[in-house]
Amino acid sequence: AFRLIFLINFMRKIKLFSLFLKGHDDEITLIAPKQVEQLKNHKIIQITASRNNTYFLSSEGIVFSCGTNEFKQLGQPGIEKSLSPKPINLGKRLKGASIKQIECSRFHCVLLTN
């Protein structure tokens, strides 16, 4: 499966254009940019995607994730699949940490803190 993601910041509204993008409450192929409603109140500064998952970092340091969660890498306990972005659970060790950057691959996600 090929995936292509564009982040468009037009009048402070985040829109994504993608092939097979998780993030719009469905799994349809988009042919035009569409605003991600769950992220409309956040300034997204970085997006990273793997084969089946997509991660978003806000300027406030909140990390959102969505996708298949096949290997439980979304940071959303108890969720099998998430078609729309939800904040990840940072757990006790990272609670209050300032997230600066995110990167991912098919099997994991890495969060860079200060």
C-alpha positions as CSV (number, residue, x, y, z in Angstrom):
1,A,0.0,0.0,0.0
2,F,1.3,3.4,-1.0
3,R,0.7,6.4,1.3
4,L,1.2,10.0,0.6
5,I,0.4,12.8,3.1
6,F,0.4,16.5,2.7
7,L,0.0,19.0,5.6
8,I,-1.7,22.2,4.4
9,N,-1.9,25.2,6.7
10,F,-4.4,27.5,5.2
11,M,-5.8,30.2,7.4
12,R,-4.7,28.1,10.5
13,K,-6.8,25.1,9.5
14,I,-5.1,21.8,9.2
15,K,-6.1,19.9,6.1
16,L,-4.6,16.6,5.0
17,F,-4.4,15.1,1.5
18,S,-3.6,11.5,1.4
19,L,-4.0,8.1,-0.2
20,F,-5.4,5.6,2.3
21,L,-5.0,8.0,5.3
22,K,-6.3,7.1,8.6
23,G,-7.5,10.2,10.3
24,H,-10.9,11.0,8.9
25,D,-13.2,8.5,10.6
26,D,-13.1,6.3,7.5
27,E,-10.7,4.5,5.2
28,I,-11.5,6.1,1.9
29,T,-9.1,7.4,-0.6
30,L,-9.1,11.2,-0.7
31,I,-8.7,13.2,-3.9
32,A,-8.9,16.6,-2.3
33,P,-7.7,18.1,1.0
34,K,-10.1,17.6,3.9
35,Q,-9.9,19.2,7.4
36,V,-9.3,16.8,10.2
37,E,-12.0,17.8,12.6
38,Q,-10.4,16.3,15.7
39,L,-7.3,18.5,15.1
40,K,-9.0,21.8,14.2
41,N,-8.4,23.4,17.5
42,H,-4.7,22.5,17.6
43,K,-1.7,23.9,15.7
44,I,0.0,20.8,14.2
45,I,3.7,21.3,13.7
46,Q,4.8,17.8,12.7
47,I,3.3,14.7,11.1
48,T,4.9,11.3,10.8
49,A,3.4,8.2,9.2
50,S,4.3,4.5,9.0
51,R,2.6,1.8,6.9
52,N,-0.6,1.7,9.0
53,N,-0.3,4.5,11.5
54,T,-0.2,8.3,11.5
55,Y,1.1,10.6,14.3
56,F,0.6,14.3,14.8
57,L,2.5,16.7,17.1
58,S,0.8,19.9,18.3
59,S,2.6,23.1,19.3
60,E,1.5,22.4,22.8
61,G,3.4,19.1,22.8
62,I,0.4,16.9,22.5
63,V,0.8,13.8,20.4
64,F,-2.2,12.4,18.5
65,S,-2.2,9.0,16.8
66,C,-4.5,7.0,14.6
67,G,-4.3,3.8,12.6
68,T,-4.5,0.0,12.9
69,N,-2.6,-0.3,16.2
70,E,-1.6,-3.7,15.1
71,F,1.4,-3.8,17.5
72,K,-0.1,-1.5,20.2
73,Q,2.2,1.3,19.1
74,L,-0.5,4.1,19.1
75,G,-0.2,4.7,22.9
76,Q,-4.0,4.2,23.2
77,P,-4.5,1.2,25.6
78,G,-7.5,-1.0,24.8
79,I,-8.1,0.3,21.3
80,E,-7.8,-2.2,18.4
81,K,-8.1,0.4,15.6
82,S,-8.4,4.2,15.6
83,L,-9.7,5.9,12.5
84,S,-9.5,9.4,13.9
85,P,-6.6,11.0,15.8
86,K,-6.7,10.8,19.6
87,P,-4.2,12.0,22.2
88,I,-1.8,9.3,23.2
89,N,-1.4,8.1,26.8
90,L,2.1,9.2,27.9
91,G,2.0,7.1,31.1
92,K,3.5,8.0,34.4
93,R,7.1,8.3,33.2
94,L,6.4,10.9,30.5
95,K,3.6,12.8,32.3
96,G,4.4,16.5,32.1
97,A,7.3,16.0,29.7
98,S,7.7,18.4,26.8
99,I,7.6,16.5,23.5
100,K,9.7,18.2,20.8
101,Q,9.7,15.7,17.9
102,I,8.1,12.5,16.9
103,E,9.2,9.7,14.5
104,C,7.8,6.3,13.7
105,S,8.1,3.1,11.8
106,R,5.8,0.2,11.3
107,F,6.4,-1.3,14.7
108,H,7.1,1.7,17.0
109,C,6.9,5.4,17.7
110,V,9.7,7.5,19.2
111,L,9.1,10.7,21.2
112,L,11.9,13.2,21.7
113,T,11.6,15.1,24.9
114,N,13.6,18.1,26.3
